[in-house]
């Protein structure tokens, strides 16, 4: 019933010549759709907007300073719920980019929302230097790296290096993961250009490979985060959203400020 929205927050200065864009996954609740999650997996799915929440925190910080580049933040907001109009496994949809996608699993909805958003950003923003998306995208990355380390995927060694350095200096950690092109074959479809998910191993990698199809060869990085504190730890005195990614990206922007 609640229609999706793409919320745009812009910071600009007339002398700036480059732009950096951030895109956040904001699934306000994720039931899994017709591929319904079990209740234990659905219980905390209000946190599936963790990527958008991260970037809203970043926007609040950006508002307090002047920056050497234009900054565009996009929050891709939607709900993955169930009713008679829900999309179905085996449906074929045509993305904004014109590429057709077979729905392998309705619970791989976040990458569909991000795909159209990334296509819009990378085509509409002139002189775009890089685009960084932040998303609670896969459970597979938590299996690989645990809850406190974000998975970093990027097609740019320079951008990746900047983000890893910022993570180390801020203590908001990430680890670069491989974009193994061979794994893209698991997204092959007999009915569309590709599927939205695969059944095999390496789910965080195949999700990133899916997103890469929509960045139009721009410098791009993808942070696959957990964004949740299961129990009180350290300065986080209660369970709940933990702002993962905010400090990392603040540190990244501070380095740009110093250049």
C-alpha positions as CSV (number, residue, x, y, z in Angstrom):
1,X,0.0,0.0,0.0
2,X,2.9,2.3,0.7
3,X,4.5,3.4,-2.6
4,X,8.3,3.4,-2.9
5,X,10.1,6.7,-2.8
6,X,13.6,7.9,-3.9
7,X,14.6,10.6,-1.5
8,X,17.4,12.9,-2.6
9,X,19.5,15.1,-0.3
10,X,21.9,17.4,-2.1
11,X,24.9,19.5,-1.0
12,X,26.3,21.7,-3.6
13,X,28.7,24.7,-4.1
14,X,29.0,26.8,-7.3
15,X,32.8,26.2,-7.4
16,X,32.7,22.5,-7.0
17,X,33.4,20.5,-10.2
18,X,33.1,16.9,-9.1
19,X,30.3,15.0,-7.4
20,X,30.2,12.0,-5.1
21,X,26.9,10.1,-4.7
22,X,25.8,7.9,-1.9
23,X,22.9,5.4,-2.3
24,X,21.3,3.7,0.7
25,X,19.0,0.7,0.8
26,X,15.9,1.7,2.8
27,X,13.6,-1.3,3.0
28,X,11.5,-0.2,5.9
29,X,10.3,-3.7,6.5
30,X,11.2,-6.9,4.8
31,X,8.8,-9.9,5.0
32,X,10.6,-11.6,2.2
33,X,7.6,-11.2,0.0
34,X,6.0,-14.4,-1.4
35,X,9.2,-16.2,-0.5
36,X,8.2,-15.5,3.0
37,X,10.9,-15.4,5.7
38,X,10.4,-17.7,8.8
39,X,9.3,-15.7,11.8
40,X,12.7,-15.9,13.5
41,X,14.4,-14.4,10.4
42,X,11.7,-11.7,10.0
43,X,11.6,-10.5,13.6
44,X,14.2,-7.7,13.2
45,X,13.5,-6.8,9.6
46,X,12.7,-3.2,10.5
47,X,16.5,-2.9,10.4
48,X,16.6,-3.5,6.6
49,X,16.7,0.3,6.2
50,X,20.2,0.3,7.9
51,X,21.9,1.6,4.7
52,X,19.5,4.5,4.3
53,X,19.8,5.3,8.1
54,X,23.6,5.4,7.8
55,X,23.4,7.9,5.0
56,X,20.9,10.0,6.9
57,X,23.4,10.2,9.7
58,X,26.1,11.2,7.2
59,X,23.8,13.9,5.8
60,X,23.4,15.4,9.2
61,X,27.2,15.6,9.5
62,X,27.6,17.0,6.0
63,X,25.2,19.8,6.8
64,X,27.7,21.3,9.3
65,X,30.7,21.8,7.0
66,X,31.8,23.0,3.6
67,X,33.1,20.4,1.1
68,X,35.3,20.5,-1.9
69,X,32.9,18.3,-3.9
70,X,29.2,18.2,-4.6
71,X,27.6,15.5,-2.5
72,X,24.4,13.7,-3.5
73,X,22.6,11.3,-1.2
74,X,19.8,9.0,-2.4
75,X,17.7,7.0,0.0
76,X,15.8,4.1,-1.8
77,X,12.8,3.6,0.3
78,X,10.3,0.8,0.0
79,X,8.6,-2.0,1.8
80,X,8.7,-5.7,0.9
81,X,5.3,-6.9,2.0
82,X,2.7,-9.4,0.8
83,X,-0.6,-8.9,-0.9
84,X,-2.5,-9.9,-4.1
85,X,-0.2,-7.6,-6.2
86,X,3.1,-8.9,-4.8
87,X,5.7,-9.9,-7.4
88,X,6.3,-13.6,-7.8
89,X,9.1,-16.0,-8.2
90,X,9.6,-16.5,-12.0
91,X,8.3,-13.0,-12.9
92,X,10.4,-11.1,-15.4
93,X,10.7,-7.4,-14.7
94,X,12.4,-4.8,-16.9
95,X,14.7,-2.5,-14.8
96,X,15.2,1.2,-15.4
97,X,18.4,0.4,-17.3
98,X,16.4,-1.7,-19.8
99,X,18.0,-4.9,-18.6
100,X,15.4,-7.7,-17.9
101,X,15.6,-9.5,-14.6
102,X,14.0,-12.9,-13.7
103,X,12.9,-13.0,-10.1
104,X,14.6,-16.0,-8.6
105,X,13.7,-15.1,-5.0
106,X,11.4,-12.3,-3.9
107,X,13.5,-11.9,-0.7
108,X,16.3,-10.5,-2.9
109,X,14.4,-7.3,-3.2
110,X,17.0,-4.8,-2.0
111,X,19.2,-5.2,-4.9
112,X,16.3,-4.5,-7.3
113,X,15.6,-1.2,-5.5
114,X,19.3,-0.3,-5.5
115,X,19.7,-1.3,-9.2
116,X,17.2,1.3,-10.4
117,X,18.6,3.9,-8.0
118,X,22.2,3.3,-9.1
119,X,21.2,3.5,-12.8
120,X,19.4,6.8,-12.1
121,X,22.3,8.3,-10.2
122,X,25.1,7.3,-12.6
123,X,23.2,8.6,-15.6
124,X,21.7,11.8,-14.2
125,X,24.5,13.3,-12.2
126,X,27.1,15.1,-14.4
127,X,30.8,14.8,-13.7
128,X,30.2,12.0,-11.2
129,X,33.5,11.0,-9.6
130,X,32.3,8.0,-7.7
131,X,29.2,6.4,-6.2
132,X,29.1,4.5,-2.9
133,X,26.1,2.4,-1.9
134,X,25.4,1.2,1.6
135,X,23.0,-1.7,2.3
136,X,22.0,-4.4,4.7
137,X,22.1,-6.6,1.6
138,X,23.0,-10.2,2.5
139,X,23.2,-12.6,5.4
140,X,26.1,-14.2,3.7
141,X,28.4,-11.3,4.5
142,X,27.7,-11.7,8.2
143,X,28.6,-15.4,7.9
144,X,31.9,-14.4,6.3
145,X,32.9,-11.4,8.4
146,X,30.7,-11.3,11.4
147,X,28.4,-8.5,12.6
148,X,31.1,-5.7,13.1
149,X,33.0,-5.8,9.8
150,X,31.3,-4.5,6.6
151,X,32.0,-6.3,3.3
152,X,33.5,-3.9,0.7
153,X,33.2,-4.5,-3.0
154,X,34.5,-2.1,-5.6
155,X,35.5,-1.8,-9.2
156,X,38.1,0.8,-8.3
157,X,41.4,0.0,-6.4
158,X,41.8,3.7,-5.6
159,X,38.3,4.1,-4.1
160,X,38.6,0.8,-2.3
161,X,41.9,1.8,-0.8
162,X,40.5,5.1,0.4
163,X,37.6,3.4,2.1
164,X,39.8,0.7,3.8
165,X,42.1,3.4,5.1
166,X,39.2,5.4,6.4
167,X,37.8,2.3,8.1
168,X,41.1,1.5,9.8
169,X,41.4,5.1,11.1
170,X,37.8,5.4,12.3
171,X,37.5,2.0,13.8
172,X,34.4,1.4,11.7
173,X,35.8,-1.6,10.0
174,X,35.4,-3.1,6.5
175,X,37.2,-5.7,4.5
176,X,37.5,-5.8,0.7
177,X,35.9,-8.8,-0.9
178,X,36.5,-10.1,-4.4
179,X,34.2,-9.3,-7.4
180,X,34.7,-12.8,-8.8
181,X,33.3,-12.5,-12.3
182,X,33.2,-16.3,-12.8
183,X,30.4,-16.4,-10.2
184,X,28.2,-14.2,-12.3
185,X,27.3,-17.3,-14.3
186,X,25.1,-18.4,-11.4
187,X,22.8,-15.5,-12.2
188,X,22.2,-16.8,-15.7
189,X,18.5,-17.0,-16.8
190,X,16.7,-18.7,-19.6
191,X,14.1,-16.0,-19.7
192,X,15.8,-12.7,-19.0
193,X,19.2,-11.1,-19.1
194,X,19.9,-12.5,-15.6
195,X,18.3,-13.5,-12.3
196,X,18.2,-11.5,-9.2
197,X,19.8,-14.1,-7.0
198,X,21.5,-17.5,-7.1
199,X,21.1,-20.7,-5.1
200,X,24.8,-21.4,-4.7
201,X,27.6,-20.3,-2.4
202,X,29.1,-16.8,-2.4
203,X,25.8,-15.0,-2.0
204,X,27.4,-11.7,-1.0
205,X,29.6,-11.7,-4.1
206,X,26.8,-12.6,-6.5
207,X,24.7,-9.8,-4.9
208,X,27.5,-7.3,-5.5
209,X,28.0,-8.6,-9.1
210,X,24.3,-7.9,-9.7
211,X,24.6,-4.3,-8.5
212,X,27.7,-3.8,-10.7
213,X,25.5,-4.3,-13.7
214,X,23.8,-1.0,-13.0
215,X,26.7,1.4,-12.3
216,X,27.4,2.3,-15.9
217,X,31.2,1.9,-15.6
218,X,31.4,4.6,-12.9
219,X,33.8,4.3,-10.0
220,X,31.7,2.4,-7.5
221,X,31.9,0.8,-4.1
222,X,29.3,-1.3,-2.2
223,X,29.3,-1.7,1.6
224,X,27.3,-4.7,2.7
225,X,26.6,-4.0,6.4
226,X,24.7,-5.5,9.3
227,X,23.9,-2.2,11.0
228,X,22.5,-3.7,14.2
229,X,23.7,-4.3,17.7
230,X,22.3,-7.6,19.0
231,X,23.2,-6.8,22.6
232,X,24.8,-3.9,24.5
233,X,28.5,-3.6,23.7
234,X,31.0,-0.9,24.6
235,X,29.6,2.6,24.3
236,X,26.4,1.2,22.7
237,X,24.4,0.7,25.8
238,X,21.4,-1.0,24.3
239,X,20.6,-3.3,21.4
240,X,19.3,-1.8,18.2
241,X,20.5,0.2,15.2
242,X,24.2,1.0,15.6
243,X,25.0,3.5,12.9
244,X,27.5,1.2,11.1
245,X,29.2,2.9,8.2
246,X,28.6,6.5,9.4
247,X,32.1,7.0,11.0
248,X,33.7,5.3,8.1
249,X,32.2,7.6,5.5
250,X,32.8,10.7,7.7
251,X,36.5,9.8,7.8
252,X,36.4,9.3,4.0
253,X,35.0,12.8,3.5
254,X,37.4,14.3,5.9
255,X,40.3,12.9,3.8
256,X,38.7,14.5,0.7
257,X,38.5,17.8,2.6
258,X,42.3,17.7,3.3
259,X,43.2,17.3,-0.4
